[in-house]
Amino acid sequence: MKRGSVLIVEDNPTENMLIRSAFEDLGVTERVYAVDDGDEAIAFLRRKGKYADCEKYVFPTFLLTDLNMPRVNGFELLLFLKRSHFTIIPTIVLTMSADPDDVKCAYLFGANAYHVKTPGMEGLHEQLRRIYEYWTTLELPGTDDYGRLLATDCSGKLSERVGHPVLITGYE
């Protein structure tokens, strides 16, 4: 699996700093980026504005998002991802809310996982260690620097029988 970076979408500067610090303490060598809300995350993924430099801003291996944020909240970000070619980015909700409706909606809107933030720095470290280890050991489809799927030859493969996913979804 090609590894890229981790994108944190969190509007609370203290939480942002704690998560980044935890990843650093865990020895994460990939770049860890933090943005303030879903709107900025979309700009990052679309390579807009200051995020246009693909060398400086590496496409994320996975994305951690809070839900309650200004401008574009976590639910709106999930819907954007689900309706775009960025749907392939593993997206983990990391929030304080254990509300069953939030959990249900997050999954319906495309979240790959939902975690309630563990209180305390030690608990947060352990939680982030498990999240990081899991999401960086998975096989993910290859993408270019803009998050577009790399071409593969599916001829003669099982997926060809049901229709190639790119042909079904229109995402490339």
N, C-alpha and C positions, 0 to 999 in steps of 0.2 A: 504494500500500500504506500502510495506517495503521501507523505505528511506535509502539511502546510503550516497552519497557525491556528490559534484559538481566538475567537472573537467573543468578547463579553459585551452584552448589551444591558447596561445597568445605569439608571439615572442618579443613584446615590453615590457621591464621590467616595465616601468612607467604605461602602460595600465594594465598590470598584477596586479600591486600593487593597482591601483585605483579600479579595479573590486573586488579584494579580500577585500579591505578596505570597499567598498560599501556593500558587503555581511555582513561583520562584523558589520557595523553600522546598518544594517537592522535587526540584531539579529539572523542571520542564525546560527543554532546550529550544522548542519551537517558539516562534514569536507569539506573544500574547498581546492582543489589542483590546482596548476598551473604548466603547462609544456610549454616549449619554442616552440614546433612545432609539426606537425603531427607525425613525427617519434617517438618522445618521448611519445606522446599520445598512439601510437600503442604499444610501450613497456609497458606503464602503463596498458593498457587493457589486454595485453597478459601475464602480470605478469612476465616480463623479467627483468633481472638485479636487480637494487635496488628496483624495484617495486614488487618483488616476495612475500613480506610479506603482506598477506591478512589482517592481523590485523592493520597494519600501513597504508596500502593503500586500503581503502574501495571502492568497485566497485561503479561507479557513478550512481546516479539517473538520471542525465542528463549531457550533455556536451555542453559547449559554445566554439565555435571555430572562430578564425579570418580566413581570406582567404589567405592573402599575407604573407607567412612565408617561411623561408629557408628550405632546405632538402625536407620535405614532406609538401606541402601547404594544405590549407583547402579543396580544391577540391579533391586532392588525398586522404586526410583523409576520406572525405565523401564517395568516391568510395570504399575505403577499408572497411568502416563500412557496406556499402550496400551489399558488396559481402561476408560478413562473418556473423557469428552468432551474432556479435555485432550490427547488424542492428536494434535490439530492443531498443538500447539506444536512447532516445530522443536527437536529435542533433540540436542545435540552432546556426545558423551563427550570429555572432555579429561582425560587420566590419564597416569600414568607407565608403565602396563602395556602392553607390546606382545605379551602372551601371546595366541597365536592363539585359544585357547578364550574369553578375555575378549572379543576382537574379535567372534567368531562369536556368542556369547551376547548381546552388546550389540545387534547388528543384529537377531537373532531376537526380542529383547525390545522392539524398537521404536526404537532409536537411528537418527537420520537421518544421522549422520556419527560417525566415530571418529578422534580425533587423539591421538597420543602427544605429551606436552608436550616442546617443544623446549628443550634446556638453554640457560641463559644468558638474561639480560634482553633482549638484542638479538634473539635467535632467538625468544623468546616474543612480543616485540612484533610481529615480522613475522608469526608464526603467527596471533596474535589479529587483526591487521589484515586478513589474508586471510579469516579466519572471519567477522569483522564485516561486511566489504564484501560477501561472498557472501550471508550470511543476511539482510541488510537490503535487498537489491535484489530479492528474490523477491516474487512475488505470493502473498499468504496469504489464506485466507478471513477475512472480517470476523467479529469477535467483540465481545461486549459487555464490560463491565468485569469480568465473572466468567468469561470465557473461553468462554461459550456462543456457538455459531455464530449469526450474524445470518441472518434469513430471506432467501431469494432465490427468484426465480421461475424454475424450471427447465423450465417447460412449453415444448415445442417444441425443446428443446436435446438435444444428443447424449447427455448423461447420462441423460435421461429414458428412452431406449431400453433401458438396462440396469438401470434402477431407481435412483431418487434415493438417493444415499449415506446421507442421514439416515434414509430408510425402511429401508435395508439394515442399518445399524449400530445404529439406535436412538438415536444421539447427536444432541442438539440444542443 
